[in-house]
Amino acid sequence: MGEPLDSRQLRAFVVLARTLSFTRTAHELNLTQSAVSHSIKALERDVACRLFDRVGKTVLVTQAGEQLLAQAEKILSEMEVARAELGRLGRWGSSRMRIGAGSTACQYILPPVLREFRESFAHCDISIQPGDTPRNLERLRAHQIDLAINLEPKQQEALDIRPIFSDELAFVLSPLHPWAKAGKVTRDEIPRQNYIFYEKASYTFAMIEDYFREEGTTLFSTLEMGSVEAAKELVKLGYGVSILAPWTLRKELAEGSLVTLPLGRRKLRRKWAVLLSNGRRLSLAEETFIGLCQSVAEGLA
């Protein structure tokens, strides 16, 4: 493989091919005519072919020159884009951040965090990729995201875990449900209820199944909805019971459209965290983002 072409020689070549004048090329590049001529001759030696025909004061691009011109313009354009991107990243508060987040975090945690974050890092390009804990762990390992807001995984190797808060899951009921009217759960009726979950493939659903398996109970009738909001609406209509964290029900609990009851004497707690690859040095924007997640989570907890 030969040595890469000199970018300054390529630029002189492209300008000369456009102007067909050594004088105008020298003026545009702020060089002397001899410097431009030297650059072109050096480039022709490098590529081992003639790029221009010189007839008197007239300059013509050769066939080889035309072939190189298309590639040279593309190379210089990509170099300009790269320079612009690096310049943007070098400005204060300007960066890129790729965030993975579970659907609950997307709905309840991210909006207030991003609202505060934008005030200090208005030029930071943020992309959000929804996904449950296992999916975002895959993305972290593949370097497809920088941070993930999810539940803490069981296996924590090669991870830097920044805790933000913990919550407790509870039964969610319509106020007209017999349990709600009695103010307590009838234990032997737990398997016979219709259960509404927002995502049965989620980490949370696996935790719920493990919890009731240890209690010697199986939830037989389960319906999967596409979101927490859809699950809540069906519970309001009396279609069944859900299991959610009360902090996702603040509005409904305040207005009395939903009621919560404990799952049992043993609590089912989840730990939320910002996850990132172990040993990775964080930017100021990322450190600020994590701090805001922790501040917002204090209010949720």
Buried (B, 14 or more C-beta within 10 A) or exposed (E): EEEEBBEBBBBBBBBBBBBEBBEBBBBBBEBEEEBBBBBBEEBBEBBEBEBBEEEEEEBEBBEBBEEBBEEBBEBBEEEEEEEEEEEEBEEEEBBBBBBBBBBBBBBBBBEBBBEBBEEEBEEBEBEBBBBBBEBBBEBBEEEEBBBBBBBBBEEEEEBBBBEBBBBBBBBBBBEEBEBBEEEEBEEEEBBEBBBBBBBBEBBBBBBBBEBBEEBEBEBEEBBBBEBBEEBBBBBBEEBBBBBBBBBBBEEBBEEEBBBBBBBBEEEBEBEBBBBBBEEEEBBEBBEBBBBBBBEBBEEBE
